[in-house]
Amino acid sequence: MVGAAWSGLDSQLVEPQRTCIGCRQRGDKSGLLRLVWSAAEGAVLVDAAGRLPGRGCYLHPSCAAVALQRRAVGRALKVGVDPEQVALALAELTV
């Protein structure tokens, strides 16, 4: 498990938790997609490796439509984003 940490209480590995911007449920970081605003490209990128710099947000792959409908991506990234561009970035994952 990459990114896991030892819990001090019971000596077991605990994976970091993140909140999905679509359904607002918490889940393991490894089960969520990370979206990042790239100022250089002026676009939202899917950060599969979780290493890109900048503000990011997390999303279950199945919650993409809900996040787009709620306009949650722009709010989470604190940037005005084009919903069509975000939809294209997320559509690349399903192809």
C-alpha positions as CSV (number, residue, x, y, z in Angstrom):
1,M,0.0,0.0,0.0
2,V,1.7,3.2,-1.2
3,G,1.1,6.2,1.1
4,A,-0.1,4.1,4.0
5,A,1.0,5.0,7.5
6,W,1.2,3.2,10.8
7,S,-1.5,3.9,13.2
8,G,0.0,4.4,16.6
9,L,-2.8,2.7,18.5
10,D,-3.0,-0.8,17.1
11,S,0.1,-1.2,15.0
12,Q,-1.8,-1.6,11.7
13,L,-1.3,0.1,8.4
14,V,-3.9,2.8,7.8
15,E,-4.5,4.3,4.3
16,P,-5.0,8.0,4.0
17,Q,-8.7,9.1,3.6
18,R,-10.0,11.7,1.2
19,T,-13.5,13.0,0.5
20,C,-15.0,12.6,-3.0
21,I,-16.2,15.9,-4.4
22,G,-19.1,14.2,-6.2
23,C,-20.8,12.1,-3.4
24,R,-19.1,13.7,-0.4
25,Q,-18.2,10.3,1.0
26,R,-14.8,9.5,2.5
27,G,-12.8,6.8,0.9
28,D,-9.3,5.4,0.6
29,K,-7.0,7.7,-1.3
30,S,-6.0,4.8,-3.6
31,G,-9.6,4.3,-4.7
32,L,-10.1,8.0,-5.8
33,L,-9.0,10.0,-8.8
34,R,-7.1,13.2,-8.2
35,L,-7.8,16.2,-10.4
36,V,-5.4,19.1,-10.4
37,W,-5.5,22.6,-11.9
38,S,-2.5,23.3,-14.1
39,A,-2.0,27.0,-14.4
40,A,0.6,26.4,-17.1
41,E,-1.9,24.6,-19.3
42,G,-4.9,26.5,-18.1
43,A,-6.8,23.2,-17.7
44,V,-7.8,20.5,-15.2
45,L,-5.7,17.4,-15.4
46,V,-6.2,13.9,-14.1
47,D,-3.3,13.2,-11.8
48,A,-3.1,9.4,-12.0
49,A,0.2,9.2,-10.1
50,G,-0.8,11.7,-7.5
51,R,2.4,13.7,-7.9
52,L,1.5,16.8,-9.9
53,P,2.0,20.1,-8.0
54,G,-0.9,22.4,-7.2
55,R,-4.3,22.3,-5.6
56,G,-6.1,19.0,-6.1
57,C,-9.4,17.4,-5.4
58,Y,-10.5,13.7,-5.3
59,L,-13.3,11.9,-7.0
60,H,-14.7,8.4,-7.3
61,P,-14.7,7.4,-11.0
62,S,-18.4,6.7,-10.8
63,C,-19.2,10.1,-9.4
64,A,-17.9,12.2,-12.3
65,A,-21.4,13.0,-13.6
66,V,-22.6,14.2,-10.2
67,A,-19.4,16.3,-9.7
68,L,-20.0,18.0,-13.1
69,Q,-23.7,18.6,-12.3
70,R,-22.8,20.2,-8.9
71,R,-19.9,22.2,-10.4
72,A,-17.9,20.8,-7.6
73,V,-14.6,20.7,-9.5
74,G,-14.2,24.5,-9.8
75,R,-15.2,25.0,-6.2
76,A,-12.8,22.4,-4.9
77,L,-9.9,23.8,-7.0
78,K,-10.9,27.4,-6.2
79,V,-10.6,28.3,-9.9
80,G,-13.1,29.0,-12.6
81,V,-13.0,26.0,-14.8
82,D,-14.8,25.2,-18.1
83,P,-17.2,22.3,-17.4
84,E,-16.8,21.0,-20.9
85,Q,-13.0,20.8,-20.5
86,V,-13.4,18.9,-17.2
87,A,-15.9,16.5,-18.9
88,L,-13.4,15.8,-21.7
89,A,-10.6,15.1,-19.2
90,L,-12.9,12.7,-17.3
91,A,-14.2,11.1,-20.5
92,E,-10.6,10.1,-21.4
93,L,-10.6,7.8,-18.4
94,T,-13.6,5.8,-19.5
95,V,-12.3,5.2,-23.1
